[in-house]
Amino acid sequence: MEPLRPIDNAVNDDRPAARPGADETPLYEVRDVTKKYGSFIALNKMNFRIKPREVVGLLGDNGAGKSTLVKMISGINPPTSGEIFVGGKKTSIRNRADSEAAGIETIYQDIALVDSMSITRNIFMGREITDRFGFMEHKKMRDMAVEILGSAVQISGIDDPDKEVGFLSGGQKQAVAIARAVHFKRNILLLDEPTSALSVRETEHLLAYVRDLKADGTSSVLVTHNLYHAFMVCDRFVVMSHGTKVFEADKKDTTIEELTDHVIRT
Amino acid sequence: MTISQADHIRKAIAERSNRPFIVKVGDWVRDKPEGGIAVMFILVQLACIIGSLLFPDVFRYLLPANISVVLKSIAVPGIMALGVGILMISGEFDLSVGAQYSLLSIICAEVSNSFMGDISADPASSLAPFMGMIFALALGVLIGMVHAFITLRFNIPSFITTLGGMLFWKGMTLLVHGSSALRFKPSEPFATLFGGEVGIVHASMIWFILFAVIFYFFLHHHRIGNHLFAVGGNRNAAVAIGINPVRTKTIAFALAGFMAAFSGIVAATRVGSIQPGGGLGMELQTIAACVIGGFALNGGRGSILGVVLGTALVFTIQDVLLLLRAPAFYFDMFVGGLIVVAVVMNSAIRRARA
């Protein structure tokens, strides 16, 4: 990787801090966020927003800072500096509980599932349905898990919610993670390289599902290497390089060729 | 299409719940790590019973006196193993439970004795042994939390923290009390509560069963138990989903310390005196019992039934070897072999299913 240097050719970055009435209030917005790991700058004065009912494609080559941004939005990797606005209100998102309160769900690249636990327990991990003493209501969770598995994505070959996740294939695991995120999401769904382990058919289902979610009013951020997938579902594209935004365009104003060019060149 | 998928799963579940009972048992034995050990436990018991019926004069396994001894020898390490097992599920070890066992039972006895808790004191205080016990249990929780703090704050392996702890608390035992044996004959009702007997069943066994039931509901049915599995199975996933690994693991360390103290006190009450080096080696015995019961060394896998069966199997075998008048080293050799066989069996089963 080449040494890090500030990039000043960010497009569309002279936006005023607030534009009342000029546009819809973004569901979510980060302004000038920086994330440092020691002396390494993973995000450099990044600006990013998610509007209601849109699918944003977050593109860029390896090491561009896409995953860092996703982890920041999902709360597990708070920024070093900068501001976060949820629904137009300045908000502090420092951990997973904060982002959950903001209605954000994430499907991680490295599939956040526990192999030694059952599908049901993975789906409700950290969000167990319990009585008031904290004891889990297994039957309720199991019945809901069946519904979730049946409704979200077509998952080939899963017929037992009590099965250990470790026995599932890569695609099946990813599908469980997607089903979980889709079930719990309220405003924003982040998808970090969600199609890497999926078959062609499963990928089609997932992309169609992201479009359905938009129709139901849920915005998504799709992080991907695959520009064709991105072009199939996204309304707007943001290209990152070296921790900052280098290109941003609506779908109607750009082409796959132009996007490819920006990903490769920067 | 979406409806049919859920219905398909429901149909599959219904088909599975309609399996004949014998098939369900077979699947359980095949699928669960504790299933294999349950079979082994039953086979060992059957062999012992048949042996004692065939050779009643040589092999006195079924004598009430022997059954009483077996139950006693299972109970104390079993109580300790429950705490050790919960900690293992969360992905950590405690090598210092044996040292804590000695130290905390001595502290309990010292406190009790100095407040006239000895049964021959005049007047004997009935409250003093309980005071000693509560103090020792609280110390056990505190020691566990200190181990947790050091391990998690400085992000070092708990193997190292508690290896240090083992030596430290062993030294502390000698500092507090010296190397002589300590008398612990507590007053009533403490003596009956922790050292009495119902028929051939010693109080320690009743406490073991009671704790096993409590821990079963805690580990397998409570939210925090679920978090223990999550944190031990895949820490990053647990964090990503919003579980606090520090809090969860601290609870597990504290429980391990609590159970070490409790097992030490129960053993001291039963024997009536405490040897400062009495707990040495128990940390490895209890980890062995958990591993035999299907626990994974790197966390996330295990069950209370596994702890109970693992402990019961190990100490049944100890008893059988004693009955056969075999020298003590056979026990170590046998347990050593059993650990390896159990783990090989479990991973072979997992590979076959994957």
Interface residues (C-beta under 8 A of the other chain):
Chain A: S74 I76 N95 R96 A97 E100 T106 Y108 D110 I111 A112 L113 V114 D115 S116 M117 R121 M125 G126 R127 E128 T130 G134 F135 M136 H138 V146 E147 L149 G150 S151 Q154 I155 I158 D159 D160 P161 G166 F167
Chain B: M1 T2 I3 Q5 A6 D7 H8 I9 R10 A12 I13 R16 F217 H221 H222 R223 I224 N226 H227 F229 A230 G232 G233 N234 N236 A237 A238 V239 A240 I241 G242 I243 A296 G300 R301 R350 R353 A354
